[in-house]
């Protein structure tokens, strides 16, 4: 894929997220942007559903499908969501609640970041190799942590097996750079 194609894909997903976030704010609302971060996946799916329904209706009515149709539809959904929120008396969300602190990164978040790095390795092999070796360290650390708290051996073995698979993936990525 080219950089232009990746940029277009990112813009498409941001438009879907924006439309869904507007509808979600109109229907439910949120007091803080940190609260919205918990609902970002739901907002994306609301955007997908809203746009799918509207674009299908437009195709049935004979409106030609294209980038302009998509952007106008996404904008209309976003405006409708914001209008619904205003009519329901929603206030602008604050940045974060008083006393809120970002907690330490979790094992799930680290594994997710490593998975994204491996996925990005389809285009950038050096990134996949780095992610694979980072995942090796992560899984070894998880196995050590599980051993310290006397977790079941099968869980420790699962962590070590995943570390071995990631190591093999990293070696293959390095050899094919």
C-alpha positions as CSV (number, residue, x, y, z in Angstrom):
1,X,0.0,0.0,0.0
2,X,1.1,3.5,-0.7
3,X,1.2,6.3,1.9
4,X,-1.6,8.0,0.0
5,X,-3.8,4.9,0.4
6,X,-3.0,4.6,4.1
7,X,-3.8,8.3,4.6
8,X,-7.1,7.8,2.9
9,X,-7.9,4.9,5.0
10,X,-7.1,6.8,8.2
11,X,-9.3,9.7,7.0
12,X,-12.1,7.3,6.3
13,X,-11.9,5.8,9.7
14,X,-11.7,9.2,11.4
15,X,-14.9,10.3,9.5
16,X,-16.7,7.2,10.7
17,X,-15.5,7.8,14.2
18,X,-16.6,11.4,14.1
19,X,-20.0,10.6,12.8
20,X,-20.5,7.9,15.5
21,X,-19.1,10.1,18.3
22,X,-21.6,12.8,17.4
23,X,-24.5,10.4,17.4
24,X,-23.3,8.9,20.7
25,X,-23.0,12.3,22.3
26,X,-26.5,13.2,21.1
27,X,-28.0,10.0,22.5
28,X,-26.0,9.5,25.7
29,X,-23.5,12.3,26.2
30,X,-20.4,12.3,28.4
31,X,-19.1,14.7,31.0
32,X,-15.4,14.2,30.4
33,X,-13.3,13.4,27.4
34,X,-11.6,10.7,29.4
35,X,-15.1,9.1,29.7
36,X,-15.4,9.3,25.9
37,X,-12.2,7.3,25.6
38,X,-14.0,4.4,27.2
39,X,-16.7,4.6,24.6
40,X,-14.5,5.1,21.5
41,X,-15.1,1.6,20.2
42,X,-18.8,2.0,20.6
43,X,-18.7,5.4,18.9
44,X,-16.9,3.8,15.9
45,X,-19.4,1.0,15.6
46,X,-22.3,3.5,15.9
47,X,-20.7,5.4,13.0
48,X,-20.4,2.3,10.9
49,X,-24.0,1.4,11.6
50,X,-25.3,4.9,11.0
51,X,-23.4,5.4,7.8
52,X,-24.2,1.9,6.5
53,X,-27.9,2.5,6.9
54,X,-27.8,6.0,5.4
55,X,-25.6,5.0,2.4
56,X,-27.8,1.9,1.7
57,X,-30.9,4.1,1.7
58,X,-29.1,6.6,-0.7
59,X,-28.2,3.7,-3.1
60,X,-31.8,2.4,-3.0
61,X,-33.0,5.9,-3.8
62,X,-30.6,6.1,-6.8
63,X,-28.1,8.5,-5.4
64,X,-24.7,7.7,-6.9
65,X,-22.1,6.5,-4.4
66,X,-18.8,8.2,-4.2
67,X,-16.4,10.1,-1.9
68,X,-18.6,13.2,-2.0
69,X,-21.7,11.2,-1.1
70,X,-19.8,9.6,1.8
71,X,-18.5,12.9,3.2
72,X,-21.9,14.6,2.9
73,X,-23.6,11.7,4.6
74,X,-21.0,11.5,7.4
75,X,-21.3,15.3,7.9
76,X,-25.1,15.1,8.0
77,X,-25.0,12.3,10.6
78,X,-22.5,14.3,12.7
79,X,-24.6,17.5,12.5
80,X,-27.7,15.5,13.4
81,X,-26.0,14.0,16.4
82,X,-24.7,17.3,17.6
83,X,-28.2,18.9,17.1
84,X,-29.8,16.1,19.1
85,X,-27.3,16.7,21.9
86,X,-27.9,20.4,21.9
87,X,-31.7,19.9,22.0
88,X,-31.3,17.5,24.9
89,X,-29.3,20.1,26.8
90,X,-25.9,18.4,26.8
91,X,-23.0,20.6,27.9
92,X,-19.5,20.6,26.4
93,X,-17.4,17.9,28.0
94,X,-14.5,18.8,30.2
95,X,-11.0,17.5,29.6
96,X,-10.8,15.3,32.7
97,X,-12.4,15.0,36.1
98,X,-10.6,16.6,39.1
99,X,-8.2,14.2,40.7
100,X,-8.1,11.9,37.7
101,X,-4.7,10.2,37.0
102,X,-3.6,8.0,34.2
103,X,-3.0,4.5,35.7
104,X,0.0,2.4,34.9
105,X,-0.1,0.6,31.5
106,X,-1.6,-2.8,31.7
107,X,-0.4,-6.1,30.2
108,X,-3.3,-6.0,27.8
109,X,-2.4,-2.5,26.5
110,X,1.2,-3.6,26.0
111,X,0.2,-6.8,24.2
112,X,-2.2,-4.7,22.0
113,X,0.7,-2.3,21.1
114,X,2.9,-5.2,20.2
115,X,0.1,-6.7,18.0
116,X,-0.2,-3.4,16.2
117,X,3.5,-3.4,15.6
118,X,3.4,-6.9,14.2
119,X,0.5,-5.9,12.0
120,X,2.4,-2.9,10.8
121,X,5.2,-5.3,9.9
122,X,3.3,-6.2,6.8
123,X,4.5,-2.9,5.4
124,X,7.6,-2.2,7.5
125,X,9.5,-5.3,8.3
126,X,11.9,-3.6,10.8
127,X,8.9,-2.5,12.9
128,X,7.5,-6.1,13.0
129,X,10.9,-7.4,14.2
130,X,11.0,-4.8,16.9
131,X,7.5,-5.5,18.0
132,X,8.2,-9.3,18.0
133,X,11.2,-8.9,20.2
134,X,9.3,-6.5,22.5
135,X,6.5,-9.1,22.7
136,X,9.1,-11.7,23.7
137,X,10.2,-9.5,26.6
138,X,6.6,-8.8,27.5
139,X,5.6,-12.5,27.6
140,X,8.7,-13.5,29.6
141,X,7.9,-10.8,32.1
142,X,4.3,-12.0,32.3
143,X,5.5,-15.6,32.9
144,X,7.8,-14.4,35.7
145,X,5.0,-12.4,37.2
146,X,2.7,-15.5,37.1
147,X,5.4,-17.6,38.7
148,X,5.8,-15.1,41.5
149,X,2.1,-15.3,42.4
150,X,2.0,-19.1,42.0
151,X,-0.3,-19.1,39.0
152,X,-1.2,-22.3,37.3
153,X,1.6,-23.9,35.2
154,X,-0.5,-24.0,32.1
155,X,-0.8,-20.2,32.1
156,X,2.9,-19.8,32.5
157,X,3.5,-22.3,29.7
158,X,1.1,-20.3,27.5
159,X,3.1,-17.1,28.1
160,X,6.4,-18.9,27.3
161,X,4.9,-20.5,24.2
162,X,3.7,-17.1,22.9
163,X,7.2,-15.7,23.7
164,X,8.8,-18.5,21.7
165,X,6.4,-17.8,18.7
166,X,7.2,-14.1,18.9
167,X,10.9,-14.9,19.0
168,X,10.6,-17.1,15.9
169,X,8.6,-14.4,14.1
170,X,11.2,-11.7,15.1
171,X,14.1,-13.9,13.8
172,X,12.3,-14.5,10.5
173,X,11.5,-10.8,10.1
174,X,15.2,-9.9,10.7
175,X,16.4,-12.5,8.2
176,X,14.1,-11.2,5.5
177,X,14.8,-7.5,5.9
